[in-house]
């Protein structure tokens, strides 16, 4: 029987010696990875205490939010969306107009993690851009500061940001 470097049996149609046990030999890594992603109700997620290390959970109710295991070993929100209504521009140098917005996100970050943010739909009309200026880590939340810039129009615009936890580059 031919096995790869993880001990997983390499099945081919030409192999007549295949047994059920050989086909079921998925390797420990495959089984462990399979048990790390869950999807069910938020009540069932909250009942899974402590969560398995490295697990992800997709709620099937309450907005279908995605959760992961935080640095404290508890469930934490893994991604989300925040919005702010149109507001006055704090700075202007025609044709550019800008403001700074700060949000508190209901999640915590490990030292090896950061946030990926992008401007989301619902950010008004015209040309605008948003960029992450800073992240402040707290024990019960994460605060982000975003720069919102509009081009060629001083009409105030709302801003919506989608965010997701990602690993920090090495």
Backbone as CSV, one residue per row, in Angstrom:
resi,resn,N_x,N_y,N_z,CA_x,CA_y,CA_z,C_x,C_y,C_z
1,UNK,0.839,-1.182,0.000,0.000,0.000,0.000,0.880,1.240,0.000
2,UNK,0.452,2.254,-0.740,1.217,3.494,-0.853,0.630,4.552,0.076
3,UNK,1.482,5.121,0.924,1.065,6.166,1.853,1.848,7.434,1.554
4,UNK,1.224,8.584,1.787,1.962,9.830,1.620,2.733,10.127,2.901
5,UNK,3.389,11.306,2.964,4.238,11.619,4.119,3.463,11.849,5.410
6,UNK,2.123,11.952,5.351,1.310,12.077,6.558,0.692,10.748,6.963
7,UNK,1.011,9.693,6.239,0.459,8.388,6.567,-0.916,8.149,5.987
8,UNK,-1.300,8.963,5.015,-2.607,8.800,4.383,-2.455,7.889,3.175
9,UNK,-3.327,6.900,3.091,-3.275,5.946,2.000,-3.629,6.628,0.689
10,UNK,-2.817,6.421,-0.330,-3.064,6.995,-1.653,-3.826,5.977,-2.485
11,UNK,-5.104,6.191,-2.638,-5.978,5.286,-3.374,-5.975,5.625,-4.853
12,UNK,-5.896,4.610,-5.677,-6.076,4.775,-7.120,-7.073,3.731,-7.580
13,UNK,-7.734,3.994,-8.682,-8.717,3.044,-9.186,-8.078,1.734,-9.606
14,UNK,-6.794,1.762,-9.938,-6.103,0.544,-10.360,-5.745,-0.348,-9.179
15,UNK,-5.909,0.149,-7.968,-5.525,-0.603,-6.769,-6.636,-1.566,-6.372
16,UNK,-6.364,-2.851,-6.444,-7.378,-3.843,-6.097,-7.292,-4.280,-4.645
17,UNK,-6.345,-3.753,-3.908,-6.158,-4.163,-2.517,-6.746,-3.145,-1.536
18,UNK,-7.657,-2.328,-2.019,-8.241,-1.300,-1.166,-9.168,-1.945,-0.148
19,UNK,-9.006,-1.533,1.095,-9.901,-2.003,2.150,-10.609,-0.796,2.749
20,UNK,-11.705,-1.057,3.416,-12.446,0.039,4.035,-11.575,0.783,5.037
21,UNK,-10.764,0.069,5.793,-9.921,0.744,6.780,-8.891,1.636,6.101
22,UNK,-8.401,1.215,4.944,-7.441,2.050,4.228,-8.119,3.319,3.711
23,UNK,-9.344,3.205,3.226,-10.057,4.382,2.738,-10.410,5.338,3.868
24,UNK,-10.662,4.787,5.049,-11.026,5.625,6.186,-9.820,6.222,6.899
25,UNK,-8.621,5.834,6.507,-7.408,6.362,7.123,-7.189,7.785,6.617
26,UNK,-7.798,8.746,7.295,-7.720,10.138,6.870,-6.534,10.875,7.467
27,UNK,-5.895,10.304,8.444,-4.800,10.993,9.110,-5.320,11.891,10.215
28,UNK,-4.566,12.040,11.282,-5.001,12.822,12.440,-5.244,14.286,12.098
29,UNK,-4.399,14.872,11.237,-4.578,16.283,10.887,-5.919,16.518,10.214
30,UNK,-6.303,15.648,9.306,-7.573,15.821,8.599,-8.746,15.752,9.557
31,UNK,-8.720,14.803,10.477,-9.805,14.667,11.446,-9.856,15.899,12.345
32,UNK,-8.705,16.356,12.827,-8.664,17.531,13.699,-9.198,18.762,12.986
33,UNK,-8.804,18.955,11.727,-9.271,20.121,10.983,-10.766,20.055,10.727
34,UNK,-11.295,18.877,10.516,-12.725,18.715,10.296,-13.511,19.142,11.521
35,UNK,-12.983,18.916,12.704,-13.696,19.221,13.940,-13.503,20.664,14.402
36,UNK,-12.942,21.525,13.574,-12.693,22.903,13.975,-13.682,23.895,13.386
37,UNK,-14.536,23.472,12.464,-15.507,24.394,11.881,-16.906,23.876,12.164
38,UNK,-17.712,24.732,12.791,-19.063,24.356,13.178,-20.053,25.370,12.620
39,UNK,-21.284,24.936,12.413,-22.369,25.831,12.018,-23.638,25.351,12.704
40,UNK,-24.228,26.207,13.519,-25.466,25.880,14.220,-25.958,27.161,14.892
41,UNK,-26.909,27.038,15.777,-27.493,28.212,16.426,-26.518,28.846,17.420
42,UNK,-26.761,30.106,17.718,-25.914,30.803,18.690,-26.055,30.180,20.077
43,UNK,-27.222,29.640,20.405,-27.410,28.986,21.709,-26.493,27.772,21.839
44,UNK,-26.354,27.005,20.772,-25.465,25.838,20.822,-24.005,26.271,20.907
45,UNK,-23.656,27.386,20.233,-22.278,27.895,20.340,-21.977,28.293,21.778
46,UNK,-22.893,29.025,22.396,-22.670,29.481,23.771,-22.603,28.312,24.748
47,UNK,-23.232,27.186,24.403,-23.193,26.008,25.273,-21.894,25.225,25.118
48,UNK,-21.147,25.479,24.044,-19.886,24.766,23.808,-18.762,25.507,24.534
49,UNK,-18.610,25.183,25.811,-17.626,25.852,26.669,-16.769,24.803,27.353
50,UNK,-15.465,24.901,27.268,-14.733,25.856,26.442,-14.757,25.415,24.981
51,UNK,-14.621,26.362,24.060,-14.585,25.979,22.651,-13.272,25.269,22.323
52,UNK,-13.281,24.378,21.330,-12.036,23.713,20.935,-11.026,24.748,20.434
53,UNK,-9.762,24.650,20.812,-8.755,25.614,20.346,-8.740,25.694,18.819
54,UNK,-8.728,26.901,18.298,-8.675,27.106,16.857,-10.000,26.950,16.137
55,UNK,-11.100,26.741,16.871,-12.398,26.492,16.239,-13.001,27.769,15.656
56,UNK,-13.836,27.579,14.641,-14.631,28.647,14.038,-16.089,28.200,14.125
57,UNK,-17.010,29.161,14.291,-18.434,28.835,14.403,-19.241,29.838,13.594
58,UNK,-20.059,29.344,12.687,-20.965,30.183,11.908,-22.355,30.044,12.501
59,UNK,-22.881,31.120,13.092,-24.250,31.077,13.609,-25.221,30.864,12.450
60,UNK,-26.260,30.089,12.688,-27.309,29.911,11.678,-28.520,30.778,12.002
61,UNK,-28.403,31.611,13.019,-29.448,32.554,13.403,-28.782,33.880,13.771
62,UNK,-29.553,34.848,14.186,-29.020,36.132,14.679,-27.993,36.770,13.746
63,UNK,-28.293,36.845,12.466,-27.396,37.520,11.536,-26.296,36.648,10.979
64,UNK,-26.292,35.368,11.314,-25.302,34.415,10.795,-23.869,34.916,10.968
65,UNK,-23.569,35.397,12.158,-22.235,35.929,12.431,-21.196,34.820,12.570
66,UNK,-19.948,35.153,12.246,-18.837,34.209,12.335,-18.054,34.478,13.615
67,UNK,-17.766,33.410,14.358,-17.059,33.493,15.632,-15.795,32.650,15.571
68,UNK,-14.805,33.016,16.370,-13.585,32.223,16.510,-13.176,32.237,17.978
69,UNK,-12.181,31.441,18.301,-11.694,31.373,19.678,-10.668,32.487,19.880
70,UNK,-10.896,33.315,20.892,-10.020,34.443,21.162,-8.808,34.067,21.991
71,UNK,-7.945,35.035,22.262,-6.736,34.776,23.033,-7.017,34.312,24.462
72,UNK,-8.217,34.594,24.972,-8.571,34.153,26.325,-9.237,32.780,26.335
73,UNK,-9.367,32.149,25.152,-9.965,30.821,25.070,-11.479,30.825,24.981
74,UNK,-12.092,32.007,24.892,-13.553,32.118,24.787,-13.938,32.503,23.355
75,UNK,-15.223,32.336,23.036,-15.704,32.752,21.718,-15.602,34.264,21.588
76,UNK,-15.217,34.737,20.409,-15.202,36.170,20.115,-15.655,36.357,18.667
77,UNK,-16.258,37.501,18.386,-16.718,37.814,17.041,-15.509,37.888,16.116
78,UNK,-15.571,37.220,14.960,-14.430,37.134,14.055,-14.495,38.150,12.912
79,UNK,-15.683,38.613,12.599,-15.837,39.596,11.529,-17.125,40.369,11.755
80,UNK,-17.240,41.516,11.104,-18.444,42.305,11.284,-18.478,43.510,10.371
81,UNK,-19.414,44.386,10.653,-19.618,45.589,9.852,-20.023,46.717,10.792
82,UNK,-19.468,47.893,10.577,-19.823,49.078,11.355,-20.104,50.225,10.387
83,UNK,-20.961,51.135,10.814,-21.343,52.259,9.951,-21.420,53.539,10.764
84,UNK,-21.289,54.644,10.074,-21.466,55.957,10.678,-22.242,56.812,9.673
85,UNK,-23.092,57.691,10.189,-23.873,58.549,9.297,-22.971,59.624,8.693
86,UNK,-23.493,60.303,7.697,-22.739,61.383,7.071,-22.388,62.428,8.121
87,UNK,-21.178,62.924,8.054,-20.728,63.919,9.018,-19.861,64.963,8.346
88,UNK,-19.642,66.052,9.031,-18.851,67.145,8.477,-17.421,66.695,8.204
89,UNK,-16.847,67.230,7.151,-15.447,66.946,6.845,-14.569,67.720,7.825
90,UNK,-13.566,67.071,8.351,-12.677,67.703,9.328,-11.569,68.488,8.652
91,UNK,-11.260,68.129,7.429,-10.197,68.804,6.702,-10.573,68.870,5.230
92,UNK,-10.120,69.901,4.567,-10.397,69.994,3.135,-9.287,70.757,2.441
93,UNK,-8.940,70.269,1.309,-8.000,70.910,0.402,-8.527,70.537,-0.978
94,UNK,-9.390,71.380,-1.524,-10.074,71.047,-2.773,-9.079,70.448,-3.758
95,UNK,-9.378,69.317,-4.345,-10.639,68.580,-4.404,-10.742,67.435,-3.393
96,UNK,-9.998,67.480,-2.288,-10.029,66.384,-1.311,-10.687,66.846,-0.010
97,UNK,-11.452,65.934,0.595,-12.141,66.220,1.848,-11.997,65.000,2.744
98,UNK,-11.674,65.196,4.022,-11.423,64.040,4.875,-11.932,64.203,6.289
99,UNK,-12.076,63.086,6.946,-12.443,63.055,8.362,-11.886,61.775,8.973
100,UNK,-11.799,61.762,10.292,-11.320,60.608,11.045,-12.482,60.050,11.853
101,UNK,-12.646,58.725,11.803,-13.749,58.061,12.505,-13.163,56.970,13.391
102,UNK,-13.661,56.875,14.618,-13.213,55.840,15.551,-14.396,54.966,15.935
103,UNK,-14.174,53.653,15.889,-15.202,52.684,16.276,-14.657,51.743,17.335
104,UNK,-15.524,51.308,18.238,-15.215,50.222,19.173,-15.824,48.950,18.604
105,UNK,-15.001,47.949,18.364,-15.467,46.668,17.832,-15.613,45.673,18.977
106,UNK,-16.679,44.880,18.981,-16.921,43.933,20.079,-16.119,42.642,19.925
107,UNK,-14.799,42.772,19.841,-13.933,41.603,19.711,-12.566,41.939,20.284
108,UNK,-11.766,40.920,20.538,-10.407,41.123,21.040,-9.425,40.440,20.098
109,UNK,-8.209,40.976,20.055,-7.177,40.448,19.168,-6.031,39.844,19.961
110,UNK,-5.478,38.768,19.436,-4.247,38.199,19.979,-3.080,39.034,19.444
111,UNK,-1.912,38.970,20.090,-0.760,39.738,19.601,-0.342,39.369,18.176
112,UNK,-0.672,38.165,17.741,-0.295,37.705,16.398,-1.358,38.022,15.350
113,UNK,-2.375,38.799,15.737,-3.477,39.099,14.821,-3.596,40.594,14.566
114,UNK,-4.244,40.915,13.460,-4.576,42.291,13.129,-5.939,42.277,12.441
115,UNK,-6.365,43.413,11.941,-7.653,43.498,11.260,-7.465,43.882,9.802
116,UNK,-8.285,43.293,8.966,-8.388,43.701,7.578,-9.700,44.479,7.482
117,UNK,-9.648,45.690,6.962,-10.860,46.494,6.818,-11.008,46.919,5.362
118,UNK,-12.246,47.077,4.950,-12.525,47.562,3.604,-13.805,48.378,3.629
119,UNK,-13.874,49.336,2.758,-15.087,50.135,2.644,-16.190,49.228,2.115
120,UNK,-17.356,49.300,2.723,-18.471,48.418,2.391,-19.569,49.218,1.691
121,UNK,-20.513,48.489,1.101,-21.643,49.177,0.471,-22.382,50.009,1.519
122,UNK,-23.080,51.009,1.087,-23.752,51.902,2.022,-22.876,53.069,2.417
123,UNK,-21.847,53.329,1.605,-20.909,54.406,1.914,-21.159,55.652,1.079
124,UNK,-22.399,55.883,0.704,-22.733,57.103,-0.008,-22.453,57.010,-1.492
125,UNK,-22.508,58.165,-2.150,-22.280,58.224,-3.588,-21.007,59.003,-3.850
126,UNK,-20.547,58.969,-5.059,-19.333,59.689,-5.402,-18.104,58.839,-5.157
127,UNK,-16.954,59.473,-5.194,-15.696,58.767,-5.028,-15.172,58.980,-3.616
128,UNK,-14.916,57.901,-2.920,-14.352,58.016,-1.577,-13.488,56.798,-1.294
129,UNK,-12.669,56.918,-0.283,-11.794,55.823,0.135,-11.699,55.849,1.652
130,UNK,-11.402,54.692,2.212,-11.213,54.585,3.659,-9.973,53.747,3.909
131,UNK,-9.213,54.125,4.914,-8.016,53.350,5.255,-7.885,53.252,6.770
132,UNK,-7.344,52.138,7.207,-7.136,51.896,8.628,-5.936,52.712,9.093
133,UNK,-6.146,53.569,10.079,-5.071,54.414,10.597,-4.432,53.817,11.845
134,UNK,-5.259,53.207,12.732,-4.686,52.630,13.951,-5.625,51.605,14.565
135,UNK,-5.031,50.726,15.368,-5.760,49.722,16.142,-5.319,49.865,17.588
136,UNK,-6.277,49.964,18.504,-5.975,49.983,19.933,-6.618,48.759,20.554
137,UNK,-5.817,47.952,21.235,-6.288,46.694,21.818,-6.642,46.886,23.286
138,UNK,-7.811,46.408,23.654,-8.251,46.396,25.044,-8.579,44.959,25.421
139,UNK,-8.800,44.708,26.696,-9.115,43.343,27.130,-10.531,42.926,26.762
140,UNK,-11.411,43.891,26.501,-12.809,43.561,26.205,-13.308,44.085,24.860
141,UNK,-12.446,44.749,24.093,-12.844,45.302,22.796,-11.593,45.662,22.003
142,UNK,-11.811,46.046,20.769,-10.746,46.564,19.916,-11.243,47.869,19.322
143,UNK,-10.420,48.900,19.377,-10.807,50.197,18.837,-10.020,50.444,17.555
144,UNK,-10.744,50.839,16.494,-10.060,51.168,15.243,-10.322,52.624,14.888
145,UNK,-9.328,53.231,14.273,-9.456,54.581,13.744,-9.266,54.490,12.239
146,UNK,-10.215,55.072,11.516,-10.233,54.992,10.056,-10.232,56.403,9.482
147,UNK,-9.480,56.598,8.421,-9.483,57.867,7.690,-10.438,57.717,6.500
148,UNK,-11.369,58.655,6.378,-12.351,58.647,5.291,-12.058,59.849,4.402
149,UNK,-11.826,59.599,3.127,-11.426,60.639,2.187,-12.383,60.645,1.000
150,UNK,-12.870,61.825,0.621,-13.731,61.972,-0.560,-12.996,62.806,-1.599
151,UNK,-13.312,62.531,-2.841,-12.657,63.212,-3.960,-13.677,64.008,-4.769
152,UNK,-13.349,65.228,-5.095,-14.083,66.052,-6.059,-15.497,66.434,-5.639
153,UNK,-15.872,66.200,-4.406,-17.194,66.609,-3.932,-17.143,66.789,-2.424
154,UNK,-17.651,67.919,-1.954,-17.660,68.146,-0.508,-18.981,67.731,0.131
155,UNK,-19.826,66.997,-0.598,-21.075,66.484,-0.041,-20.720,65.441,1.020
156,UNK,-21.245,65.611,2.230,-20.931,64.646,3.291,-21.530,63.282,2.964
157,UNK,-20.843,62.232,3.374,-21.246,60.870,3.046,-21.199,59.985,4.276
158,UNK,-22.090,58.992,4.342,-21.954,57.982,5.394,-20.766,57.083,5.057
159,UNK,-20.353,56.287,6.015,-19.265,55.338,5.766,-19.590,54.020,6.455
160,UNK,-19.430,52.936,5.726,-19.579,51.594,6.281,-18.287,50.830,6.043
161,UNK,-17.862,50.114,7.070,-16.619,49.340,7.020,-16.932,47.883,7.349
162,UNK,-16.401,46.977,6.550,-16.438,45.551,6.883,-15.064,45.207,7.445
163,UNK,-15.024,44.423,8.516,-13.750,44.065,9.146,-13.688,42.565,9.389
164,UNK,-12.453,42.051,9.453,-12.225,40.625,9.702,-10.860,40.457,10.364
165,UNK,-10.787,39.532,11.311,-9.519,39.222,11.975,-8.662,38.386,11.030
166,UNK,-7.401,38.765,10.903,-6.440,38.018,10.090,-5.140,37.876,10.871
167,UNK,-4.320,36.931,10.475,-2.999,36.768,11.090,-2.104,37.915,10.656
168,UNK,-1.303,38.395,11.581,-0.349,39.456,11.282,0.775,38.876,10.427
169,UNK,1.230,39.628,9.447,2.323,39.160,8.589,3.578,38.934,9.421
170,UNK,4.297,37.902,9.082,5.514,37.553,9.836,6.646,38.496,9.535
